[in-house]
Amino acid sequence: QVQLVESGGGLVQAGGSLRLSCVASGSIFSINLMGWYRQAPGKQRELVAAITSGGITTYANSVKGRFTISRDNAKNTVYLQMNSLKPEDTAVYYCNGQKPFPPYNYWGQGTQVTVSS
């Protein structure tokens, strides 16, 4: 089992910044991909950014150049630095960990990010 705990959400004005953190515990050796997803009211959950165990990253087009995902393996923590925030970034942000064999997704409880205009 893997437990994921997010923190760092909050209310910020447009143009501001936030940094989300996700601390992983448990059988984390089984995880090969960590990511951040978000879900806005009335919308499907979408991938924001992901990072492999080797440090390869991928981003949604809507956040490229504004968000940065990183990981600190010593602290079992994944970060999402969010800059130049826009009202459309408002959502609940979820930390995700993927185990390949057998395939399984772990989720955190989510943290609310609200960007005011």
C-alpha positions, 0 to 999 in steps of 0.5 A: 500500500502507498499513502499520498498526502498533499498540501499547499493549496489555497486562495491566490490572486491571478498572477500569483504562485503556489507550491503543492507538495505530495508526501508518499509513504508505504511501499513507494518502491513500487511506484514508477510514475508520480503526477498531479491531476486536477478536477474543476467543478463539472469537468473531468479529472485531467493530467497536469504534470507527471515525472518518472522515477528517472526525472523525465517530465511531461506537462499539459499544454495549458500549464507548460511554461508556468508549472514545474513538477519536481521530486525529492527522492530523499524526502519521498516528496513530489512538488508542483510549483505553479506560477502565473496562476490563472482563474482557469487553474482553479480546481482540486489538485490530486497527487497520483502514483502509478504502479506498473505491475500489476497496474494500480493508481494511488490517489491523495485526498486532494487539495483545493486551489482557487485563483481569483481574478 
